[in-house]
Amino acid sequence: MKILLTGVTGYIAQRLLPVLIQHGHHVICCVRDLKRFNSQNFSAYNLSIIEADFLKKETLENIPDDIDIAFYLIHSMSTRSGDFGDMEQICAENFNQRIQKTNAKQVIYLSGIVNNHELSKHLTSRKNVEDILNSSSFALTTLRAGIIVGSGSASFEIIRDLVEKLPVMITPRWLKTKCQPIAVRNVIEALYGVMGNTETYNKSYDIGGPDIITYKEMLIRFAMIRGLKRRIFIVPVMTPKISSYWLYFVTATSYALARNLVNSMKIEVICRPNDLMKMLGISLIDFDTSIRLAFDKIEQSQVLSSWKDAQTSGIFNKGISQYFDIPVNGCFTDVRKKRVNNNETSLRRIWSIGGKNGWYYGNWLWEIRGFLDQLIGGVGMRRGRKSDTELFPGDALDFWRVLLADKKQKRLLLYAEMKLPGEAWLEFKIDENNILTQTAIFRPLGVLGRLYWYSVLPFHGLIFNGMIKKI
């Protein structure tokens, strides 16, 4: 079958794509920026990539008419602007209008569980999208999930941050809220299982694992699996705003996402009974097993996707390629060169920079800069990196974003997503003469930008010189 896959750079779509192509389907991947999608691993398969921004109706003409099924996996909850509901509505309406003109018989939408009269803003938006898609000529199958547990998932990483960083937790009341977490493997099995299944046409299903537990129980059980002793105290005085800041400073989430998560976590998300999993022959994975499976993937460096890659300062709105051409005029630069003794070793160190491996010199200074960034609402250094050894365009790398990662050209280009009075790039390149050039570029914004550059100049001399020597 010919399948349209949207949200292809997102957490779920990156897990679903390999399953679709391994079963012989022709997959049309929708991306906002062709340079952000890494197609190297799928070059031998029947895969097509098109540029389509669902906020811009004119770009949807790139979607072919002869598709059979479409997956709608577009979500915008982590946007900083706070208008993600409006964005999701526009995307859904544009998608709806375009898909109705194709041959698609079925659209599959992954939503959130909405079995409560008092919905959070994010769940209200999901329900609104479902209503828009329902008013169409194609058959809609909606799967509604709550907490999704898997390596790289938002829920897993937030729980991991809390448990591994805090031996004692003073927590808000919403930790008593019950939920029904589901393993990401079961989500992918369900998405694939309903594909072309006429029994699921024009129906919605809540999907969850076998355990109904509170958020506090999730933290305690996670700690037990990791062999950690944790004490959790729930207090009634933490407002949603304080709770959001608590999540923001302790975990790798942005404040915008933390706020939306807190509002959702106050509401129970328990599945209404249905026979979908039985019909599809899916064996549900319990919470403890899903945590162990996630760590198996992490230890083997096989994390396929991470929610952190979606956290951005907004550069994806313009497209990564807009930042490839580094400006020259009106910029400050720090250029350092060293002869490389072993190309392969140096290239490997460049590709392993950041995250758990650190920045090779003055890591404590990088951490201070990350903390200061976090204090003023930036992403800080908490995102780390998805893989310890591989980098691809679009990956988050601490408070940088990977623009270009080309081992053949021996070039890595990063763009700063920290809070700055200007724009910054960091480039590593090894030429044919085995000379490594490390270049930091800063384009200041007004007088404040220039003052910023001169204030950090002494630290640059220390950090950048030490970093290139280590590489």
C-alpha positions in Angstrom: 0.0 0.0 0.0 1.0 3.6 -0.5 1.0 5.3 2.9 1.3 9.0 3.8 3.2 9.5 7.1 3.1 12.9 8.7 5.1 14.2 11.7 7.9 12.0 10.4 10.6 13.6 12.5 8.5 13.2 15.7 8.9 10.5 18.4 6.1 8.1 17.3 6.5 8.4 13.5 10.2 7.6 13.7 9.3 4.4 15.5 6.5 3.6 13.0 8.4 4.2 9.8 10.8 1.2 10.0 7.8 -1.1 10.7 5.9 0.2 7.6 8.8 -0.1 5.2 9.9 -3.5 6.5 6.4 -4.8 5.7 6.9 -3.7 2.1 4.7 -0.6 2.0 5.6 2.5 -0.1 5.8 5.3 2.5 5.5 9.0 1.6 7.2 11.0 4.4 6.0 14.6 4.9 8.7 16.9 6.3 8.9 20.6 6.7 12.6 20.6 5.8 14.1 17.9 3.6 17.5 18.5 5.1 16.2 17.7 8.6 15.2 14.1 7.7 17.9 11.5 7.7 17.0 9.0 5.0 20.4 7.2 4.9 19.1 4.2 6.9 16.2 3.7 4.4 17.9 4.2 1.1 17.3 0.5 0.1 13.5 0.8 0.7 10.5 2.1 -1.1 10.5 5.6 0.4 9.6 9.0 -0.9 10.2 12.3 0.9 8.2 15.4 0.2 8.3 18.9 1.8 4.9 19.9 3.3 4.2 22.4 6.0 0.6 21.9 7.2 0.4 25.5 8.4 0.9 26.5 4.8 -1.9 25.1 2.6 -0.1 25.7 -0.7 2.7 23.3 0.2 0.3 20.4 0.6 0.0 20.1 -3.2 3.2 18.0 -3.0 1.1 15.2 -1.4 0.3 12.7 -4.2 -3.3 11.8 -5.0 -2.8 8.0 -5.1 -2.3 7.3 -1.4 -4.2 4.6 0.3 -3.8 5.4 4.0 -2.6 8.5 5.9 -1.2 8.7 9.4 -1.9 12.0 11.2 0.8 12.3 13.9 1.2 16.1 14.1 1.3 17.6 17.6 2.4 21.1 18.8 2.2 21.0 22.6 5.8 22.1 23.2 5.6 25.4 21.3 6.6 28.4 23.3 4.1 30.7 21.9 1.2 29.2 23.9 -1.1 29.0 20.8 -0.5 25.4 20.0 -4.3 24.8 20.0 -4.7 27.3 17.1 -1.7 25.8 15.3 -3.1 22.2 15.6 -6.5 23.4 14.3 -5.0 25.0 11.2 -2.9 22.0 10.5 -5.8 19.6 10.9 -8.1 21.7 8.6 -5.4 22.0 5.9 -4.7 18.3 6.1 -8.4 17.4 6.0 -9.0 19.5 2.9 -6.1 18.1 1.0 -6.6 14.4 2.0 -10.2 14.5 0.9 -9.0 15.2 -2.6 -6.8 12.1 -2.7 -7.7 8.4 -2.9 -7.1 7.8 0.8 -9.7 5.4 2.3 -8.5 5.7 5.9 -6.8 8.2 8.2 -5.2 7.0 11.5 -4.8 9.6 14.2 -3.0 9.2 17.5 -4.7 11.4 20.1 -5.0 11.6 23.9 -7.5 10.0 26.3 -10.4 12.4 26.7 -12.8 10.7 29.0 -13.2 13.6 31.4 -15.7 16.4 31.3 -13.0 18.9 32.4 -10.2 18.6 29.8 -6.8 20.3 29.9 -5.9 22.7 27.1 -3.8 20.1 25.4 -6.5 17.4 25.5 -9.1 19.8 24.4 -6.9 20.6 21.3 -6.5 16.8 20.6 -10.3 16.4 20.8 -10.8 19.4 18.5 -8.4 17.8 15.9 -10.4 14.6 16.1 -13.7 16.4 15.4 -12.2 18.1 12.4 -10.9 14.8 11.0 -14.2 13.1 11.6 -16.0 15.6 9.4 -14.5 14.1 6.3 -15.2 11.6 3.4 -12.5 9.2 4.5 -12.8 6.7 7.4 -11.1 7.9 10.6 -9.6 5.6 13.1 -8.5 7.3 16.3 -6.2 5.7 19.0 -6.2 7.6 22.3 -3.2 7.1 24.5 -2.1 8.6 27.8 1.4 8.1 29.1 3.6 6.4 26.5 6.7 4.7 28.0 9.8 4.0 25.9 13.4 5.0 25.4 13.4 8.6 24.5 9.7 9.3 25.2 8.8 12.5 27.1 7.2 10.5 30.0 10.2 8.1 30.4 12.8 10.9 30.3 10.9 13.1 32.7 10.5 10.3 35.2 14.1 9.3 34.7 15.3 12.8 35.5 13.2 13.1 38.6 14.2 9.6 40.0 17.9 9.8 39.2 18.4 13.4 40.3 16.3 13.6 43.5 16.7 11.2 46.4 14.0 13.1 48.2 11.1 14.8 46.4 8.6 17.4 47.7 5.8 17.0 45.1 2.5 18.5 44.2 -0.9 16.8 44.7 -1.2 15.6 41.0 1.2 12.8 41.9 -1.9 11.1 43.3 -3.6 11.1 39.9 -4.2 7.8 38.3 -3.1 7.0 34.8 -2.8 3.9 32.5 0.7 4.0 30.9 1.4 2.0 27.7 4.6 0.8 26.2 5.6 2.4 23.0 5.9 -1.0 21.4 2.2 -1.6 22.0 1.4 1.8 20.5 3.3 1.0 17.3 1.6 -2.4 17.1 -1.8 -0.9 17.5 -1.1 1.8 14.9 0.0 -0.8 12.4 -2.7 -3.2 13.4 -5.6 -0.9 12.6 -4.1 0.0 9.2 -6.6 -1.1 6.5 -8.7 -2.9 9.1 -12.3 -2.1 8.1 -13.6 -3.1 11.6 -11.8 -0.1 13.0 -13.1 2.4 10.4 -14.9 5.5 11.9 -14.2 4.3 15.5 -12.0 5.6 18.4 -10.2 3.4 20.9 -8.5 4.2 24.2 -5.2 2.3 24.4 -3.3 1.6 27.6 -1.2 -1.0 29.4 -2.4 -3.5 32.0 -1.4 -1.3 35.0 -3.6 1.5 36.4 -1.2 3.4 38.8 -0.6 6.9 40.2 2.3 9.1 39.1 3.8 8.6 42.5 3.7 4.8 42.1 5.3 5.2 38.7 8.3 7.1 40.3 8.6 4.5 43.1 8.5 1.5 40.7 11.0 3.2 38.4 13.4 3.8 41.3 13.1 0.1 42.4 14.0 -1.1 38.9 17.0 1.2 38.9 18.0 0.0 42.4 17.5 3.4 44.0 15.8 4.4 47.3 13.6 7.4 46.9 11.3 9.2 49.4 8.4 11.2 48.0 6.3 13.7 50.1 3.2 15.2 48.6 2.2 18.7 49.7 -1.0 20.6 48.9 0.5 24.0 48.5 2.2 23.7 45.1 0.2 25.6 42.6 0.2 24.6 38.9 2.7 27.4 38.2 5.1 26.3 40.9 4.7 22.7 39.8 5.6 23.7 36.2 8.7 25.5 37.4 9.6 22.4 39.5 9.4 20.2 36.4 11.3 22.8 34.3 14.3 23.1 36.6 14.6 19.4 37.5 13.9 17.7 34.2 14.9 18.4 30.6 11.4 19.7 29.6 10.8 23.3 28.5 8.6 25.5 30.7 5.9 25.6 28.0 5.7 21.8 27.9 6.0 21.5 31.6 3.0 23.8 32.1 0.9 21.9 29.6 1.9 18.6 31.2 1.0 19.7 34.7 -2.4 20.8 33.5 -2.9 17.4 31.9 -1.6 15.4 34.9 -4.3 16.8 37.2 -6.8 14.8 35.2 -7.1 11.0 35.3 -6.4 9.3 32.0 -7.8 5.7 32.3 -9.0 3.8 29.3 -12.6 3.0 28.6 -13.0 -0.8 28.0 -12.7 -2.0 24.4 -11.6 -5.1 22.6 -9.0 -3.6 20.2 -5.9 -5.2 21.6 -7.6 -8.6 21.7 -8.9 -8.2 18.1 -5.4 -7.3 16.9 -3.7 -10.1 18.9 -1.5 -7.7 20.9 0.0 -8.8 24.2 0.1 -5.8 26.5 3.5 -5.0 28.2 3.3 -4.0 31.9 4.9 -0.8 33.2 7.9 -2.5 34.9 8.8 -4.4 31.7 8.4 -1.4 29.5 11.0 0.4 31.7 13.4 -2.5 31.5 13.0 -2.7 27.7 13.7 1.1 27.4 16.9 0.7 29.3 17.9 -2.2 27.1 17.7 0.1 24.1 19.6 2.9 25.9 22.4 0.6 26.9 22.7 -0.8 23.3 22.7 2.8 21.9 19.6 1.9 19.9 17.3 4.8 20.8 15.4 5.4 17.5 13.8 8.7 18.5 13.7 11.2 21.3 11.1 13.8 22.3 14.0 16.2 23.1 14.7 16.7 19.4 11.4 18.4 19.1 12.3 21.1 21.6 13.5 24.1 19.7 13.8 27.9 19.7 11.8 28.0 16.5 14.4 27.5 13.8 12.3 24.7 12.3 9.6 27.2 11.4 12.0 28.7 8.8 13.8 25.5 8.0 17.2 24.3 8.9 18.6 25.2 5.5 18.0 28.9 6.2 20.8 28.8 8.8 23.4 27.0 6.6 24.9 30.1 5.1 26.8 31.6 8.0 26.9 35.4 7.9 30.2 37.2 7.5 29.5 40.9 7.8 28.8 42.3 11.3 29.9 39.1 13.0 32.4 38.3 15.7 34.5 35.1 15.1 36.8 32.9 17.1 38.8 30.7 14.7 41.3 28.1 15.9 43.3 25.6 13.9 45.3 22.5 14.8 46.9 19.7 12.7 45.2 16.4 13.2 47.4 13.4 13.8 44.6 10.8 13.3 41.6 11.8 11.1 39.4 9.0 12.3 40.0 9.5 16.0 39.5 13.3 15.8 36.3 12.9 13.7 35.0 10.3 16.2 35.6 12.8 19.0 33.8 15.6 17.1 30.8 13.4 16.5 30.8 12.4 20.2 30.9 15.9 21.7 28.3 17.0 24.3 25.8 15.1 26.3 27.4 12.6 28.7 30.7 13.0 27.0 30.9 16.7 27.8 32.7 19.4 25.8 36.1 18.1 26.5 37.4 21.2 28.4 35.9 23.4 31.1 32.7 21.4 31.4 31.8 23.2 34.6 31.8 26.5 32.6 29.4 25.0 30.1 27.2 23.8 32.9 27.1 27.3 34.5 26.2 28.8 31.1 23.5 26.2 30.8 22.1 27.0 34.2 22.1 30.8 33.5 20.3 30.0 30.3 17.7 28.0 32.1 17.1 30.8 34.6 15.9 33.1 31.8 13.7 30.5 30.2 16.2 28.8 27.8 16.7 25.2 27.1 19.9 24.9 29.2 22.2 21.9 28.9 19.6 19.3 30.0 18.6 17.9 26.6 21.9 16.0 26.1 21.9 14.0 22.9 20.0 11.0 21.6 23.1 8.9 20.7 26.5 9.0 22.3 28.3 8.4 18.9 26.0 9.5 16.0 24.7 12.9 15.0 22.1 13.8 12.3 20.7 17.1 11.1 17.9 18.3 13.4 19.3 16.5 16.5 19.3 18.4 19.8 22.8 18.6 21.3 22.6 20.2 24.8 21.7 23.8 23.9 22.8 23.5 20.3 20.9 22.2 17.2 22.7 20.1 14.6 22.4 21.8 11.2 24.9 19.7 9.2 26.6 16.5 10.1 28.6 15.2 7.1 31.3 12.7 7.8 32.4 12.6 4.1 33.0 16.3 4.2 34.3 16.0 7.8 32.1 18.9 8.8 29.8 19.4 11.8 27.8 22.7 12.0 25.8 23.6 15.1 23.4 26.5 15.8 22.8 27.9 19.3 19.3 27.5 20.8 20.3 29.2 24.1 19.0 32.6 25.0 21.3 35.1 23.3 21.3 38.8 22.2 22.0 37.6 18.7 22.7 34.4 16.8 25.6 31.9 17.2 27.1 29.0 15.2 29.9 26.5 16.1 31.6 24.7 13.3 34.2 21.9 13.1 35.9 21.0 9.8 38.9 18.9 8.9 40.4 19.7 5.4 42.4 17.7 3.0 45.6 18.8 4.6 44.5 17.3 8.0 43.9 20.7 9.5 41.1 21.0 12.0 39.4 24.4 11.9 37.1 25.1 14.9 35.1 28.3 14.3 32.7 30.1 16.7 30.5 32.8 15.0 28.3 35.3 16.7 26.1 37.8 15.0 25.2 40.4 17.7 21.8 42.1 18.0 22.4 45.7 18.9 24.6 47.1 21.6 23.6 44.4 24.1 24.9 41.7 21.7 28.3 43.4 21.4 28.6 43.8 25.2 27.7 40.1 25.6 30.5 39.0 23.2 33.2 41.1 24.9 32.0 39.9 28.4 32.4 36.2 27.5 35.6 36.7 25.4 38.0 35.7 28.2 36.1 32.5 28.7 36.1 31.7 25.0 39.9 31.9 25.0 40.1 29.3 27.7 37.2 27.0 26.5 37.7 27.0 22.8 41.5 26.6 23.0 41.2 23.7 25.4 38.4 22.0 23.4 40.3 21.9 20.1 43.4 20.6 21.8 41.4 17.7 23.3 39.8 16.9 19.9 
